[in-house]
Amino acid sequence: MSDVIAPREEFAAAALTRADDYARLYQESTQDPDAFWGRVAGRLDWNRAPTRIKDVSYDLADFHIRWYADGELNAAVNCVDRHLATRGDKVALIWEPDDPKQQARRITYRELHAEVCRLANALENLGVVKGDRVTLYLPMIPEAAYAMLACARIGAIHSVVFGGFSPDSIAGRIADCGSKLVITADEGLRGGKPIALKKNVDEALKKPGTQSVETVLVVRRTGATVDMQMPRDRWYDAVVEGQPATHQAQPMNAEDPLFILYTSGSTGKPKGVLHTTGGYLVYASYTHEQVFDLKDDDVYWCTADVGWVTGHSYLVYGPLANGATSLMFEGVPNYPDVSRFWEVIDKHQVTLFYTAPTAIRALMREGEAPVKKASRASLRVLGSVGEPINPEAWRWYYDVVGDGRCPVVDTWWQTETGGILITPLPGATDLKPGSATLPFFGIQPALVDANGQELEGAAEGNLVIKDSWPGQMRTVYGDDQRFIDTYFKTYPGRYFTGDGCRRDADGYYWITGRVDDVINVSGHRIGTAEVESALVAHPKVAEAAVVGFPHDIKGQGIYAYVTLNAGEQPDDDLRKELVAWVRKEIGPIASPDHLQWAPGLPKTRSGKIMRRILRKIAENQPDQLGDTSTLADPSVVQALLDERKVK
Ligand code: WTA
C-alpha cells in the first residue's frame, strides 16, 4: 500500500480551495462547462467580454476547438497594465543571475510596463505587425519576458527556441514559421560558462529557408564581442532607447494566436504547437492560482527555462496574469555548488517552488547536508513537473526539502495542453507519493485499451482526455491535418496524450510515461526519429535506431544503435564523433548516452524495425525479448547482445 498524506488542517483552513470545494466545482465544471468557464474568464480584463464560451467538436466530420470566440483582450495588458493601479510597486520579476556575486534585480510591475512598452514601440518601428512571427533565442534574462510580452502587446506571435538548441534546430524553427525578426543575446551564461547565442543565430541564418528574417536584435548580456552584420543586426538597448514608455496595446480576438512552441513528437520534424490568447491565458492563470494556492504575498519560483512550455505558462504568463512575484533564475542547480537552489530560496524568501524530478534526483544524490545549510522556512508549496516522479524522490522532496510541512503538487501536463491537467490542489487533495492524483476542474481523463475501449475502475491503459479545456492547443502551425492526425485519430472523439497511465482504486492517476516514440530525457521531449535522422545524416552511417532506457538521474536516457556503411571501421573515436555530431545537429540535450554498433537491426519481414527488442537490449533484459521468430533475420539479436556484453 502506498502512503496517503492528507492536507494539514492549518494549511487547508487558509487554502483557496478545500476538499468539499473541489468535489463541488469539479462536478459543475464538467456538467456545465459554459457556466463554469464563463465565470472563470471573469478573472481577466477583457476589452469585450466573451458571450460564447465553449464551442468545440472533436468529431472528425466537424472538427473545431474555440473558446471565448467573441471575446477581445490583450495578454500583455492582462499580465502588466491591469496591475498598475493596485500593484504598480509590487515586484513582478526577481532576476537571480548565474553568479550569486552579481546583483539580483527586482523589477516592479511599473518598470515591467515601461520595458514592455518601449520594446513594443521599437518592434513596431521595425515593421513588425499583428500576426508576424518573432523568434526568441534568449538566455534566462528579464528581456526574455519583456520580449514575449512585447510581442503579445502588438499581436505578433512569438516562437521561443530553447537556448540549448543548435543552429540547425533554430533554422528549422525559423523556416517553419517564417519569422521576420529574431531576438537573441551576445551570449548566455550558465554555471559560469558562456553560450554563444548570437553566433548560433548567425550560423542558423546562413541556412536555407531563413531568408524571411529581416532584423536580429541582440541583447548585451556578457559584453562579448560578436559579429554585427549591419543593417540586419541591431543592439537591443539601442533600439529601445528613447522609445516612449507607454504604448496602445493591440486588441486581440480570444482565438488570435499568442505563441508557437515547437515540441518533439513520435514522427518527423518538431511540431509548432499553437496556442491562442483568451483560453490559454484564462487556463494558465487559473491553474497557477489554484495549484499553488497563490496568495498576494507569495514569492513564486519556477526553475523551468522560458524555452519550454513550463517557462511560458508558469514563469511568465500565469504568474504575471495573477499579479504575482515570479523569480527567474539564470543559472543551474549545482553552481557554484549544490546548495544553490536552497540558498536562492532563503535569499528571496521563496514560498512556492516548482521544479523537475531530474533536478530533485540529482540533488538527492548529494545528501541532506547541502539542503540543511539553508533554512527554507519560507516555503509553503512544492511542485514537480516534466516526468514521472518516483516515490523515493517525492519523499525526499517532501521530507528533506519541505521538512514534512509543504504539500508536493505533482503536476501532469504537456506543451499541447497549455496548462496543468492532472494535479493535487494543496489544500484539498490527499497526496500519494508518485501520483499526479486527480483531474483539475473541467478535465475528463479516461484510460483506453489498444482498441480504444474505455477501461473502468482500477486499470492501466493509454491516457486520453474526453473533452476540451480552454488551454488546449488549437493546431500545429501551418498544418491543421497533422494536428488532427496526431491527436484525434488514434482514439476518435478523444484527445490522445501519448502517455500511459494507471488508475488506482481511489481514482488516482499514476502516469507511467510515453507510449509512443518520444523519450523524456530530464523532462525534455526528444523524438527518436529526430535523433535517428541526425545520425543517418552522417556520411559514415547507413542506418540508426534510437530507444529510451531507464536512467537514474535523467529518468530516461538515449540509446542509439548504429549500422555503419560497408567498409567503415567502428571504433571509439568514431563513437565520440557521432555523439558530438548529434549534439551539433540538434543540441546537447539530444546527445546519446549509449551508442552501440549494430551490424544489423532487428526487422520484421516487411522491414519494420522492432523497437520492443531494441528497448529490452538497451534495458539489459535479454530474457524478456519475447518472440523473435517473426524477424527477417533472428541472428541479428544475438549479435547485438554479444556486442552489448563487449562494451
Ligand atoms: C511527461 C511538460 C509524469 C509526460 C509540461 C508528458 C509527466 C510530457 C509529468 C510532456 C508528470 C509531464 N508526471 N509525466 N507530472 N509532467 N510529464 O510537452 O510524458 O515538455 O506527455 O510538457 O512530459 O512534456 P512537455
Residues whose N, C-alpha, C, O or C-beta is under 5 A from the ligand:
A	BS01	WTA	S384 V385 G386 E387 P388 I389 D410 T411 W412 W413 Q414 T415 E416 A436 T497 D499 I511 G513 R514 G523 R525
